[in-house]
Amino acid sequence: MRLDKYLANMGFGSRKEVKKLIKNKRVAVNEKIETVDKYQVNEQEDHVTLDGEEIIYQKYFYYMLNKPAGVITATIDDFEPTVLDSFF
């Protein structure tokens, strides 16, 4: 996976924004500063850091919610609160 996509997938900004982080020498792969946004990262073996903080790649995020009474399970509703409203 490309380094810029790795960082964007982990929520550190858009691809354009993370390219700036890489260009500004704030990202390291296996303790070596990386300035090439197209650098190929192995998400299971490589250690990626941003400003010295390790970024552990997670492909999926799972959320669990104990649905309150009166909240509907639809994702969008114009009249009633939905379970997604609980997250935001």
Secondary structure, 3 states (H helix, E strand, C coil): CEHHHHHHHCCCCCHHHHHHHHHCCCEEECCEECCCCCCECCCCCCCEEECCEEECCCCCCCCCCCCCCCCECCCCCCCCCEHHHHCC
